[in-house]
Amino acid sequence: MQHEQSRMMWAAARQALAGGVNSPVRAFEAVGGDPVFMERGTGPFLIDADGNRYIDFVLSWGPLILGHAPPCVVDAVRAVLN
């Protein structure tokens, strides 16, 4: 997997945010390596800034039980906002 875009985003984040993240657990120092920057989620998948696709087994510990951006939820929110 390529992570060049995430590496560039990590370098920029370290210049803009204390520690490069908004939470100490996201700093990756405890596990090693650099964090991967997610661009979007669709259904059970997360896509990072480099276009790599991952299965999201965590799904935000429950709130995303329908997956990322399920059409039924997106359509309902759009209807309310319109």
SULKA-V959594 format. One record per backbone hydrogen bond with DSSP energy under -1.0 kcal/mol. CO is the residue of the C=O (numbers start at 0). NH is the residue of the N-H. E is the energy in kcal/mol with one decimal. If there is no record, write none. Layout:
[[CO	NH	E] [CO	NH	E]]
This chain:
[[2	6	-2.3] [3	7	-2.1] [4	8	-2.5] [5	9	-2.5] [6	10	-2.1] [7	11	-2.0] [8	12	-2.5] [9	13	-2.2] [11	15	-1.1] [12	16	-3.0] [16	19	-2.0] [22	25	-1.5] [23	26	-1.4] [27	31	-2.1] [36	48	-2.8] [39	46	-2.9] [41	44	-2.3] [42	67	-3.5] [43	55	-3.4] [44	41	-2.1] [45	53	-2.8] [46	38	-3.1] [46	39	-1.7] [47	50	-2.3] [51	47	-2.4] [53	45	-2.5] [54	56	-1.3] [57	60	-1.5] [58	61	-1.5] [58	63	-1.7] [61	64	-1.5] [63	66	-2.7] [67	42	-2.9] [69	73	-2.6] [70	74	-2.9] [71	75	-1.6] [72	76	-2.6] [73	77	-2.4] [74	78	-2.3] [75	79	-2.0] [76	80	-2.5] [77	81	-2.2]]
